[in-house]
Amino acid sequence: MAFDTFIPEVWSARLLDHLDNLHVYSALLNRDYEGEIHAFGDTVHINQLGDITIRDYDGTDIVAPEELDGTEQTLKVDQAKYFNFQIKDVNNAQSNPKLMDSAMQRASYNINDTIDKYLAQLLADGCAAANILYDESKAVTPTAANAYDYLVDLGTLLSENNVPVLGRWVVLPPWYHALLLKDERFVGNGTGYNKAVLQGGLVGEAAGFQIHLSNNVPSTSAGFKVIAGTERAGSYAEQLVELEAYRLEKNFSDAVKGLHVFGAKVLQPKGLAMMVVKKG
């Protein structure tokens, strides 16, 4: 069978579109360096300047200029996932948008779920130790009366580390969000965010955070790791590097396979705050 009518660019665009709609944690990190990756194993070197000293001026000669130093960090594209499924006929599938959408959406959702869990754990592991409000040994059990207050405390930790208020986020498991819905300070906020469930898991605003909902909040036997932060705390990069159709040698079917590579890095651990909470 010839694949002269198969259009890989169309399939690629559909896959990435689905991923963008379904991601939660990846949408909360910056993608400043994504354009610099091309394949699995790529490494992006990221430099951050040190502080610049401010001195008093008294009219005399100023001191020699200080030499700026920087700290180098690396973002490695060290994760790779693929899909490989067969269909009766690629040409027919392409002429049937419903079949093509269903197959690619299923593949993209499963890749997304894997990436989402990976990023959630990466953020939990990358949070500065001093910014863990309650660790696994001191997990707390929020109630409708104090769930909001715990978020205020997370925000205070970030403020003490000079994290900008604008753009702060927190990711909650559904049961924690349910507690907020019983608190007038959340439901009575009056903002459009709190009147409807929005795309990408965003369900409202509270205590200075955009509230995101996810079933991939990291958890252990001690409880759920609720993470708050800002997009400047870390960076994420992904690329769909391969997508092709081929004929199965030992079958009368055609198949489609794709390779998706990605990597992430917590760049500023103090830009994150975390607490371990138990479901009551």
Secondary structure, DSSP 8 states (H G I E B T S, - for coil): ---TT--HHHHHHHHHHHHHHH-SSGGGSB-TTGGG--STT-EEEEEEE---------SS---------EEEEEEE--EEEEEEEEES-HHHHHH-HHHHHHHHHHHHHHHHHHHHHHHHHHHHHHS-GGGEEE-GGG-B---TTTHHHHHHHHHHHHHHTT--STT-EEEE-HHHHHHHTT-HHHHTS--GGGGS--GGGEEEEETTEEEEE-TT--EETTEEEEEEE-GGGEEEEEEEEEEEEEE-TTSS-EEEEEEEEEEEEES-GGGEEEEEE---
